[in-house]
Amino acid sequence: MAVLIDLGTGRGLPETDPSPSPGSRRISARWLSGLLSGLLLFAGVTAAAPPTGALRPAGDLDLPAGSTYFVADDLLLVATAPTGRAGTSDADDLAGTLSAYALPGGQRRWTVPVDTAGRHYAERAGDVLLVAEVDSVGRRTVTVARSGRTGALRWSRPGRVIRVAGSGLGLGVSEVRSVSGAGRRLEGAVEAVELATGRVRWRLPLASTAVVQPVPGEPARVLVVHDDVRAGVYDLGTGAPVGAGELPPADYAQSNPRVVGGRLVLRHPAGRDPAVSGYDLPGLTRRWTRPGAGTGEVVRDCAGLACLDGGSRVVALDPATGEQRWSRLRPRGWNSIVWSPDLLIRPDAHQGRSLLAVADGATLRILGVLPPGVVDCRAGAAVVVCRTAPDRLGVWRLAGPD
């Protein structure tokens, strides 16, 4: 489970990072380790020539006028607006299209008609492509499951479906739309949905609003935090309760708390000051607490550490002990494209061109340069895609070790 340079999954739903979130928003740790071993340390990037070879042009793609695009793992998806006008007798004239292109090559795989939507985003789970369609006013979300190979419709349902890493089940939820932000909390019910068929395996009604977090692992589980701070952990396959407890009052949202490395990490008030605490799962026993002042308000999973992101500073904690592993300032002018890894872009930083970098713990390392004026950048499976013109995309491959 969402800005544009895309800042990840600011949609209020868990980053199955994208969100960033794993397939479409992550680059493998093995690939990243090999890449980073050959890169130069970030220093004096606006003056010195950036390293070459890590960022390689892979091609361009023309877009129809008024279209939008998004990336899901190794697929580039382009949604076009309807070409006809209301009142015509041809139903196809009222539909837009959704087209899939292979990355990094850009070969078109399929095109299908779709209902009009204000925006889209998607995740890939094997051959299942989960496409969330949000209407133009942001009040209605529908999740459509398609074949990633052919685009054929498999099923659809109202609301969002949250992926659970390593599982063939997802979590069907309905977002609360409010002035504080769409999707910060959920309402109605939590349902375990079979991704292959759309069948509901079990259903947990919600008396009021709640925050939901997947707990990947074997077996996979689901954490539900209700608005009265009661929390429950449920078996993903059966819905059976396996843990329960009560958490302290906090600003609960889909980025707080966060399940990282099998532990629950929560940012919450402690008297007049903020604190950060870690809890066992599924028992919800508190194992550590540390001061949270200056650590940032958003909790993210960054390579198995609990990263507290305040925009200007990132602090990484061991989720098992609360020990600080590293911290770094976010240099001014840099914006995140996606987390896991943390890819960042700085427009107009090197002779009018944009710099692309990756955060390796406390260090920022330069990958290469992008052309002047690129906007709306997204990351896929070892690729970066950006608009180079209103009707044109550029694709760059993030080259791993030879």
Secondary structure, DSSP 8 states (H G I E B T S, - for coil): -------S-TTSS---------TTT---HHHHHHHHTTS-B--STTTS----SSEEEEEEEE--TT-EEEEETTEEEEEE---S-TT-S-GGGG-EEEEEEETTT--EEEEEEE---SEEEEEEETTEEEEEEE-TTS--EEEEEEETTT--EEEEEESEEEE-TT-SEEEEEEE---TT-TTSSEEEEEEEEETTT--EEEEEE-SS-EEEEEE-SSS-EEEEEETTSEEEEEETTT--EEEEEE------BTTBSEEETTEEEEEEEETTEEEEEEE-TTT--EEEEEE-TTS-SEEEEETTEEEEE-SSEEEEE-TTT--EEEEEE--TT-EEEETTTEEEEEEEEETTEEEEEEEETTEEEEEEEE-TT-EEEEE-SSEEEEEEETTEEEEEEE----
